[in-house]
Amino acid sequence: MKRRDFLAALGATAAAAGLPLKAAPAEAPSGRITLLHTNDTHSHIEPFGPGNGSLSGRGGVARRATLVKRLRAEVGASLLLDAGDVFQGTPYFNEYKGRLDYRLMRMVGYDAGTLGNHDFDNGVDLLVQAMESMERMDHPNPPFPFVNCNFDFAGAPELGKRVRPYLVRDFPGIRVGITGVGVAFAGLVAPKNHEGVGWRNPFESLKPVVKHLREVEKADLVVVLSHLGYQMLDGEFDDLRLPAHVPGVDAIIGGHSHTFLDTPTRVPQALGETLIFQVGFGGVNLGRMDFAMVRGQAKAASGSSMPVEG
Amino acid sequence: MPNPLKRSLLIPALLSFLGAHQPPAVKPGQAESIPVTSAIADDPALAATIAPYAAKIKASFGQPLVKAPQGLFRGRRGEENLLGYWVADTMREAARQAIDAPVRFAITNSGGLRANLRPGQLKVEDIYELMPFENELVVVELTGAEVIQVVREGLLRRGGEPCSGVRVKVEGTPAKALLTITWADGSPIDPAEVVKVATTDYLYGGGDAIPTLRKGRKPFTTGLTLRQILLDRCAALGRAGRDLLPPAPGRYQVPAELQEALREKKLNLQEPGVRP
């Protein structure tokens, strides 16, 4: 049923029954959530200029804000998430050291992000400064938190207190748990730039967190913000291999490999299936994944063109 | 599989008649990658926030540096990376000036060169796009044997990393390829000789899989970023009224068949010969 027809039908019935009728649909439908997401935006605050092939003229954070606002008005319950590597790639990062990137993300209305290797490019102190700058700005949107469960922040307390192992968000009829994992520093981040931050096996780190989100927090939907990469043939850890090692993840919002997927890849796992999505880089696309509660379980929107792997 | 979302259309609609809640009509669920194009207007608040930052960036980054009539290009993996050769040459010269002593060899990583320099007038922003990282120029000591090993590692793992000061030749067949490395003037490399080598803190720290670079002794951190030395070089050429031209090809001589094998990691490289 189209929305207009539905409202008309509802209005007629409500009027006939003498019931009060709200002027606008203020509440989200129960048990549904839309995940909106980006990855590897790499300081592409402005759209790509000419000379960038098929990316020319695409992207831009001010347009992304419009798109997010429009979608949020349409879908109701939603989360806006980022899979890391916000930093590095344009003069904006060199000039403003990531402070502007994070501040604009707060203005767009991000709910959470995670850390990619390039977010450490100027070292831990400047990363913390960028987060602080975003936290301190005067804006109606709340500051957004960061999630990661496989970095050890024992030697970097200022960063550690800004990155949570997971967070839980409640929506009508659906509870969402969000965590994150990051790629190994070796060969990607100079030791002085991640001083005090250790890296652990992301799959082993995820297992207890996902279990806790499912069993203790009673999350209906578990989302991982992953900066491991979609398919990394040279390495041990990637998004495609994650579901077999860590069952119970409903959605992986991926990054790092700058992979352009049109629809999520569905991978069966011990407790159901995992949807893996990644939308290129530079903010040229915004990802969208809808989930709905069906008989007590979160199910992904079915899309006929979604490829199945595994 | 039945579409669960169609079913869920009816239930909230029904509930809304019974209770006070009135949900919006539910569209079928979606999963898609939505292009961000010029068809979407800028959010006015974001655009207004960005404008002054953009103006400041444009003012400094729009400054002209030098003309590069042919441009400088990276080439594909295994092909000659003239842009990389220029960066390595500039590193070697800047390192020589920094330590006031001869620097025999320089190496950087092609993965760190993030954009080609397109033909025409180069501006400050072009160099930032080429080298967005804050990587620092570092000078270390290696033996001649270690220099050969560094080149070999770069060749096998990355198809040949941009170098300055040497000539590299691969001959034979993919199953039996022979590597020959000499100094740039064709003279042999003495495996025991200790030489000064310019590289980046990133590679010296173990980045991009050239492990032998980590053996570098007596590291001297110059405090100069690679970007700064490239900016300085371009500005100096521009001030002198000269063009920026690509270095001559021929530094890596790898036949097409062996390039292909290198890309596919199917090249069996024999122990390097030190003499041409």
HADDOCK unambig.tbl for C-alpha pairs under 7 A between the chains (distance, minus, plus):
assign (segid A and resid 2 and name CA) (segid B and resid 25 and name CA) 6.77 0.50 0.50
assign (segid A and resid 3 and name CA) (segid B and resid 24 and name CA) 6.81 0.50 0.50
assign (segid A and resid 3 and name CA) (segid B and resid 25 and name CA) 4.69 0.50 0.50
assign (segid A and resid 6 and name CA) (segid B and resid 25 and name CA) 6.47 0.50 0.50
assign (segid A and resid 25 and name CA) (segid B and resid 22 and name CA) 6.16 0.50 0.50
assign (segid A and resid 25 and name CA) (segid B and resid 23 and name CA) 5.70 0.50 0.50
assign (segid A and resid 25 and name CA) (segid B and resid 24 and name CA) 5.20 0.50 0.50
assign (segid A and resid 27 and name CA) (segid B and resid 23 and name CA) 5.80 0.50 0.50
assign (segid A and resid 28 and name CA) (segid B and resid 23 and name CA) 5.93 0.50 0.50
assign (segid A and resid 29 and name CA) (segid B and resid 12 and name CA) 6.84 0.50 0.50
assign (segid A and resid 29 and name CA) (segid B and resid 23 and name CA) 5.04 0.50 0.50
assign (segid A and resid 29 and name CA) (segid B and resid 24 and name CA) 6.76 0.50 0.50
assign (segid A and resid 57 and name CA) (segid B and resid 37 and name CA) 6.82 0.50 0.50
assign (segid A and resid 57 and name CA) (segid B and resid 38 and name CA) 6.87 0.50 0.50
assign (segid A and resid 58 and name CA) (segid B and resid 36 and name CA) 5.75 0.50 0.50
assign (segid A and resid 58 and name CA) (segid B and resid 37 and name CA) 4.86 0.50 0.50
assign (segid A and resid 58 and name CA) (segid B and resid 38 and name CA) 6.82 0.50 0.50
assign (segid A and resid 59 and name CA) (segid B and resid 36 and name CA) 5.02 0.50 0.50
assign (segid A and resid 59 and name CA) (segid B and resid 37 and name CA) 6.24 0.50 0.50
assign (segid A and resid 62 and name CA) (segid B and resid 42 and name CA) 4.65 0.50 0.50
assign (segid A and resid 62 and name CA) (segid B and resid 43 and name CA) 4.94 0.50 0.50
assign (segid A and resid 62 and name CA) (segid B and resid 46 and name CA) 5.14 0.50 0.50
assign (segid A and resid 62 and name CA) (segid B and resid 47 and name CA) 5.65 0.50 0.50
assign (segid A and resid 63 and name CA) (segid B and resid 36 and name CA) 6.86 0.50 0.50
assign (segid A and resid 63 and name CA) (segid B and resid 40 and name CA) 5.70 0.50 0.50
assign (segid A and resid 63 and name CA) (segid B and resid 41 and name CA) 5.65 0.50 0.50
assign (segid A and resid 63 and name CA) (segid B and resid 42 and name CA) 4.36 0.50 0.50
assign (segid A and resid 63 and name CA) (segid B and resid 43 and name CA) 5.95 0.50 0.50
assign (segid A and resid 64 and name CA) (segid B and resid 36 and name CA) 6.58 0.50 0.50
assign (segid A and resid 65 and name CA) (segid B and resid 43 and name CA) 5.83 0.50 0.50
assign (segid A and resid 66 and name CA) (segid B and resid 41 and name CA) 6.70 0.50 0.50
assign (segid A and resid 66 and name CA) (segid B and resid 42 and name CA) 6.29 0.50 0.50
assign (segid A and resid 66 and name CA) (segid B and resid 43 and name CA) 5.02 0.50 0.50
assign (segid A and resid 67 and name CA) (segid B and resid 40 and name CA) 6.94 0.50 0.50
assign (segid A and resid 88 and name CA) (segid B and resid 132 and name CA) 6.76 0.50 0.50
assign (segid A and resid 89 and name CA) (segid B and resid 132 and name CA) 6.01 0.50 0.50
assign (segid A and resid 90 and name CA) (segid B and resid 129 and name CA) 6.32 0.50 0.50
assign (segid A and resid 90 and name CA) (segid B and resid 132 and name CA) 6.79 0.50 0.50
assign (segid A and resid 91 and name CA) (segid B and resid 125 and name CA) 6.93 0.50 0.50
assign (segid A and resid 91 and name CA) (segid B and resid 128 and name CA) 6.26 0.50 0.50
assign (segid A and resid 187 and name CA) (segid B and resid 206 and name CA) 5.73 0.50 0.50
assign (segid A and resid 187 and name CA) (segid B and resid 207 and name CA) 3.83 0.50 0.50
assign (segid A and resid 187 and name CA) (segid B and resid 208 and name CA) 5.48 0.50 0.50
assign (segid A and resid 187 and name CA) (segid B and resid 209 and name CA) 6.80 0.50 0.50
assign (segid A and resid 188 and name CA) (segid B and resid 207 and name CA) 5.97 0.50 0.50
assign (segid A and resid 190 and name CA) (segid B and resid 202 and name CA) 5.86 0.50 0.50
assign (segid A and resid 190 and name CA) (segid B and resid 205 and name CA) 6.18 0.50 0.50
assign (segid A and resid 262 and name CA) (segid B and resid 32 and name CA) 6.03 0.50 0.50
assign (segid A and resid 262 and name CA) (segid B and resid 33 and name CA) 5.32 0.50 0.50
assign (segid A and resid 263 and name CA) (segid B and resid 31 and name CA) 5.98 0.50 0.50
assign (segid A and resid 263 and name CA) (segid B and resid 32 and name CA) 5.11 0.50 0.50
assign (segid A and resid 263 and name CA) (segid B and resid 33 and name CA) 6.45 0.50 0.50
assign (segid A and resid 264 and name CA) (segid B and resid 31 and name CA) 6.92 0.50 0.50
assign (segid A and resid 279 and name CA) (segid B and resid 33 and name CA) 6.15 0.50 0.50
assign (segid A and resid 284 and name CA) (segid B and resid 35 and name CA) 6.06 0.50 0.50
assign (segid A and resid 284 and name CA) (segid B and resid 36 and name CA) 5.28 0.50 0.50
assign (segid A and resid 285 and name CA) (segid B and resid 33 and name CA) 5.98 0.50 0.50
assign (segid A and resid 285 and name CA) (segid B and resid 34 and name CA) 5.25 0.50 0.50
assign (segid A and resid 285 and name CA) (segid B and resid 35 and name CA) 4.38 0.50 0.50
assign (segid A and resid 285 and name CA) (segid B and resid 36 and name CA) 5.21 0.50 0.50
assign (segid A and resid 286 and name CA) (segid B and resid 33 and name CA) 5.74 0.50 0.50
assign (segid A and resid 286 and name CA) (segid B and resid 34 and name CA) 5.05 0.50 0.50
assign (segid A and resid 286 and name CA) (segid B and resid 35 and name CA) 6.48 0.50 0.50
assign (segid A and resid 286 and name CA) (segid B and resid 36 and name CA) 6.87 0.50 0.50
assign (segid A and resid 287 and name CA) (segid B and resid 32 and name CA) 6.00 0.50 0.50
assign (segid A and resid 287 and name CA) (segid B and resid 33 and name CA) 4.56 0.50 0.50
assign (segid A and resid 287 and name CA) (segid B and resid 34 and name CA) 6.10 0.50 0.50
assign (segid A and resid 288 and name CA) (segid B and resid 31 and name CA) 5.24 0.50 0.50
assign (segid A and resid 288 and name CA) (segid B and resid 32 and name CA) 5.31 0.50 0.50
assign (segid A and resid 288 and name CA) (segid B and resid 33 and name CA) 6.28 0.50 0.50
assign (segid A and resid 289 and name CA) (segid B and resid 30 and name CA) 6.07 0.50 0.50
assign (segid A and resid 289 and name CA) (segid B and resid 31 and name CA) 4.33 0.50 0.50
assign (segid A and resid 289 and name CA) (segid B and resid 32 and name CA) 6.75 0.50 0.50
assign (segid A and resid 290 and name CA) (segid B and resid 29 and name CA) 5.31 0.50 0.50
assign (segid A and resid 290 and name CA) (segid B and resid 30 and name CA) 5.51 0.50 0.50
assign (segid A and resid 290 and name CA) (segid B and resid 31 and name CA) 6.16 0.50 0.50
assign (segid A and resid 294 and name CA) (segid B and resid 4 and name CA) 6.52 0.50 0.50
assign (segid A and resid 301 and name CA) (segid B and resid 29 and name CA) 4.64 0.50 0.50
assign (segid A and resid 301 and name CA) (segid B and resid 30 and name CA) 5.55 0.50 0.50
assign (segid A and resid 301 and name CA) (segid B and resid 31 and name CA) 6.63 0.50 0.50
assign (segid A and resid 302 and name CA) (segid B and resid 3 and name CA) 6.96 0.50 0.50
assign (segid A and resid 303 and name CA) (segid B and resid 30 and name CA) 6.79 0.50 0.50
assign (segid A and resid 303 and name CA) (segid B and resid 31 and name CA) 6.72 0.50 0.50
